[in-house]
Amino acid sequence: MVGGVSAVVLIKAETSSVNELAQKLVELKGVAEVFSVAGQYDLVAIVRVKENEQLAEVVSDKMRKLPGVQLTETMIAFRVFTKAAVEGMFDLGS
């Protein structure tokens, strides 16, 4: 998303509701992907929206209020690097 806001949201969830919560999260508008992970957190959600206000709506107004969410930590991305974009930088003139 050019000019948009991307964020990684780390989520601690109730153990009994991880799979159900992941399904509910991925259905939220603005949530691109949800990963079940090992470690300190249970789920990682990738959020892509047009502006910061929408990020606040997704995380604070919707995500954090879902049953089973115990804690969230949001990291806003300054830049997003993709394999295609990186390869394109070195492919100028081919």
N, C-alpha and C positions, 0 to 999 in steps of 0.2 A: 504494500500500500504506500504509494508515494505521498509524502507530506502527512502521513498519519502518525499515530502513536502506537508503538508496540510495547508490550510489557510481558514479563514472566511473573506469574503468581505462584508462589510456593504455598502449599496447603497441608495443614495437619488435619486429619479427619478421624472420626470415631472408627475404630477398626472394623466394626460390624457393618459399616455403611460405605466403605470405600468404592466398591463397584457401582452401587446405585448412585452415589454422589457424582462419580465421574460421568455417568450418563446424563445427569441433570445439568452438570456444568457445561458439557459440550453442546447442549441445546440452547444455552444462553446466547443471545445476539452479541457478537463481538468476540466470543471465544472461538478461536480457530482450531485448537487441538488441546487434548488433555492426556497427560501421560501418568500412568501408575508407576511409581518409582520406589527404590529401596533407599533407606537412609533416614535422615532426620525428619523428612517430610514424606507424606503419603502420595500426594498428587502434585503435578505441575501443570498449570494451565497457561497457554499462550493466548494473549489477548491482543487483537488488532482493531483499533477504532480510529475515527477521524480526528478527534480532539480529546484533550485531557478531561473535560467535563464528562464525556461518554465513558472514559476509563473509570472515573469515580462512580458513575451509575452502575457499571457492570460489577466492579469489585465491592464497593461499599453498600450499594442499595440492593443488589441481587445476590452476588456470590456469597458474601459473608453471612447472609440471612438464611441460606439453605440449611436444612436439618443435616447434622453430621459434620459441619465445618466447625472446627475448634479454634483454628488460628490461620491467618494468612499473612504472607510477607510479599509485597509487590516491588518488583524491580523494573523501572521504566528504562527502556533501551534508548541510548543516544543515537546509535547507528545500528543498522541491520546489515549483515554481510551474508550473501548467498553464494553458492558455488557458481551459479551462472554469472552473477555480477563480477566476481573475482576473475573468472576465466575471460570475461569480456574485456577486462582491463588489459589483459596480456594478448588479446587477439586483435588489436587495432591494426590494420594494415595487412592482415592475412587474406 
